[in-house]
Structures are given as C-alpha cells and as structure tokens.
Amino acid sequence: MTLDKLRARKIEVEAVVREGYPAPVIVDEAESRRADLIVIGTRGLSGFKHLLLGSIAERVVQKAPCAVLTVKSREG
C-alpha cells in the first residue's frame, strides 16, 4: 500500500530514507524514534538460499528494541 493510500485512510505515516546495511539502520531508526512496532516484509527464503542471502527481517527481529511484525510476500 502506498503512503498516499495510507494517509487517505487517516493513518499517520512518515517516509524515511537512510543509507547503510538495512538491519542495523532499521533497528537504529526504531531506537531513535522509540518505536512501538516495526512492520517488515519477508520473502520466505529457506534452505540454501536463506543460508547464502541471510535475512534482513530475521536480524531485525533479533535486535529490535520493540515488537516486530513480519509479513510474507505474496511472491514468496
């Protein structure tokens, strides 16, 4: 869902763009904003692909200062 669609539903949304490796950047942002929840998508990789590529979502879940909701991609 796009930011405009969320805002049309009266959901407060702010877009933030930062550089760096995604997992620690997401965790740092959540800490600095004292977030209550992180929502993050997953691709649902498993086995050898997961071992090679790792999982940003998994690292965020392990390090997050708050609750994390993972949402599996329809493509996964």
Buried (B, 14 or more C-beta within 10 A) or exposed (E): EEEEEEEEEEEEEEEEEEEEEEBEBBBBEBEEEEBEEBEBBBBBBEEEEEEEEEBBBBBBBEBBBEEBEBEEEEEE
